[in-house]
Amino acid sequence: MGNQGGGRGYLVVGLDLLFMGVNFSALTLFAALKSLMASELGLTGSIAWWAAATYSAGIFAAFFAGHSRFSEERPRATVLVAALLAAVPQFLIPFSLSPYEVVALRFVQGMVMMCVPIFSAQVGRVYAGARPLALGIILAGIFIGGFVGSSVGPALSSVIGWRGTYLLFGALMIAVALIWVFTTPKETLPVVKHVGPAGVRAPSVWRDKFTIVWGFSFFPAIWIIFTLAPLIHFIASSMGWGHGAGRAASQTLEASYIAWSVIIGASAYALARGSREPRKLFNSFSKVQVICFSLAAVGSFIAYASSNLSTFLASVALVAIIQGTGPTFWSVPSTAYPRELATRAGYALGLISNAAALIGPVTTVLMTSLTIRGMWLLTAGLAIAGALLTAVASRMELPIERVSKSTTPQ
């Protein structure tokens, strides 16, 4: 990432990555240890489904709750609140008296995503063209955490039990939250001004058509990423290649999500290198996002036509490039909007795009009612829709350009 941001930039990326990795390691334990928890907590198949549904709803609620003056003006406190919303239920779930209590606590844990717009705005303050690479590394923490939780969790539970594992990870979540709060440099935190230049009140991001279009450009990606993850084992096993195929496909998808997050972030950085003008940066990021969606569609068509396991696994790895849209999408709040609006724009964009998380569990059930081939056609259609929406947004005037015009003396 060159010298853009220097040591502060590396510290920001390292702390944000640590936060995401540890929290999502802990949050993955529910799925990884569900079979051990089921008999003791009364978790039936339907209760587990509702727990997944409410967790997804919590992700949506995180952006809704974060769209407030408190979150905009107190970023350090907001990240601490997000961490506590994930960590406190981590301590309570092992001692839940009712499975419905677990369902409610999983909703609360989903609100940890409240931290993402803060991290996006942080990166925007310390990096320019390197924003996608920095965010690619940070967002990879979601899937690194998923891998750690699903592999370390079961092994650890055989030694200290599933309750002990839950409590240990809860303690780690608290420790990392405190490390983040006390070591993040103040100058890297986003600054919010409700009154813009010349005493004019900062404009509403919701009244800008760009916010709506760009927000919905990421909707298909969220739908694919978080719907495909729980289904890929079922899909691969149903294609006639046995149980081992399901495990191989799951591992391929998870590893590819991690790799593409960093690779695409680095590619967007290389394309934007040397640029500092918002329009040039945005054009670079949007071009890479269109490429990601297009290749994901190609991968979906290959998966649709796959006749052997090797081709299928290669297609799954290609579909996973959809995760590369994460770094490009989250680089835009601090690029396309004035600095004082970056956090607010991040929550607005997250609220729009993560409506897909709200309906995700329902669409998962609906997709299982389709044929396997039908699932891949739907995935391809969503990826194409994402590419088209990104292309439309790339032709629109950016909010920062509009504000610049309105404050430039005539």
Secondary structure as UniProt FT lines:
FT   TURN            2..5
FT   HELIX           6..27
FT   HELIX           29..32
FT   HELIX           34..41
FT   HELIX           45..66
FT   HELIX           69..73
FT   HELIX           75..92
FT   HELIX           93..95
FT   HELIX           99..109
FT   HELIX           110..115
FT   HELIX           116..126
FT   TURN            129..130
FT   HELIX           131..183
FT   HELIX           186..188
FT   HELIX           197..199
FT   HELIX           205..207
FT   HELIX           209..217
FT   HELIX           219..236
FT   HELIX           237..241
FT   HELIX           243..272
FT   TURN            273..274
FT   HELIX           278..305
FT   HELIX           309..319
FT   HELIX           320..324
FT   HELIX           325..331
FT   HELIX           333..336
FT   HELIX           339..341
FT   HELIX           342..353
FT   HELIX           355..368
FT   HELIX           372..394
FT   HELIX           399..407
//
